[in-house]
Amino acid sequence: MANEVIGINYSQADDEIKRIEEGISNLHTNFGLIDKATNDIVNNAWKGKDAEAYKNSIDSFTEVLKKQTEGLTTLVNILKRQIDEDIAHEAEQAKNIQNK
């Protein structure tokens, strides 16, 4: 086990990051659909305090999800930056080895 190499397959990492980004995009689309559906219900089909309470509840839940999505976006950006730094570092190390 001492000879095992720890590393990353950058292509696979990039594929996984793209899947996360696609999920984030889908979440944003769904936020819009939820907002539209909620507004349609409250503005057209359901009136009164119960309707407003429902809308407020949905809006609150949606805001929590939006903040979580922002966190995922931040994570994706950190991962991308780390991968770029690692690739650059590995290239520099390879260059230094060749120059010896």
C-alpha positions in Angstrom: 0.0 0.0 0.0 2.9 2.4 0.5 3.4 2.5 -3.3 -0.1 3.6 -4.1 -0.4 7.0 -5.8 -3.0 9.5 -4.8 -4.2 11.5 -7.7 -7.0 12.8 -9.7 -8.4 12.2 -13.2 -8.9 15.7 -14.4 -11.2 14.7 -17.2 -13.5 12.8 -14.8 -13.5 15.7 -12.3 -14.5 18.0 -15.1 -17.3 15.7 -16.1 -18.6 15.6 -12.6 -18.3 19.4 -12.2 -20.4 19.8 -15.4 -23.0 17.4 -14.0 -23.2 19.6 -10.8 -23.5 22.7 -12.9 -26.3 21.2 -14.9 -28.1 20.4 -11.7 -27.6 23.9 -10.5 -29.1 25.2 -13.8 -32.0 22.8 -13.4 -32.6 24.1 -9.8 -32.7 27.7 -11.1 -35.2 26.7 -13.8 -37.4 25.0 -11.2 -37.3 28.0 -8.9 -38.8 30.0 -11.7 -41.5 27.4 -12.3 -42.3 27.1 -8.6 -42.6 30.9 -8.3 -44.8 31.2 -11.4 -47.1 28.3 -10.3 -47.4 29.8 -6.8 -48.2 33.2 -8.1 -50.7 31.8 -10.6 -52.5 30.0 -7.8 -52.5 32.9 -5.4 -53.4 35.5 -8.0 -56.1 33.5 -9.8 -57.5 30.6 -8.0 -57.0 31.0 -4.3 -57.6 34.2 -2.3 -57.4 35.1 1.3 -55.1 34.7 4.3 -54.5 31.0 3.7 -53.3 31.8 0.2 -50.9 34.4 1.4 -49.6 32.1 4.1 -49.1 29.4 1.5 -47.2 31.8 -0.8 -45.1 33.0 2.1 -44.2 29.4 3.1 -43.3 28.5 -0.5 -41.2 31.7 -0.9 -39.4 31.0 2.3 -38.6 27.4 1.3 -37.5 28.6 -2.1 -35.1 31.2 -0.6 -33.5 28.4 1.5 -33.0 26.3 -1.6 -31.6 29.3 -3.5 -29.0 29.9 -0.8 -28.0 26.2 -0.9 -27.7 26.5 -4.6 -25.4 29.5 -4.2 -23.3 27.4 -1.8 -23.0 24.7 -4.5 -22.0 27.3 -7.1 -19.3 28.5 -4.7 -18.1 24.9 -4.2 -18.0 24.3 -8.0 -15.9 27.5 -8.4 -13.5 26.4 -5.7 -13.1 23.0 -7.3 -12.5 24.5 -10.7 -9.9 26.9 -9.3 -8.1 24.1 -7.4 -8.0 21.9 -10.5 -6.5 24.7 -12.5 -3.9 25.3 -9.8 -3.1 21.7 -9.6 -2.7 21.3 -13.4 -0.4 24.4 -13.5 1.6 23.1 -10.6 2.1 19.7 -12.2 3.1 21.3 -15.5 5.7 23.4 -13.6 7.0 20.4 -11.9 7.3 18.5 -15.2 9.1 21.5 -16.7 11.6 21.6 -13.9 12.3 17.9 -14.2 12.9 18.3 -17.9 15.3 21.2 -17.3 17.5 19.2 -14.9 
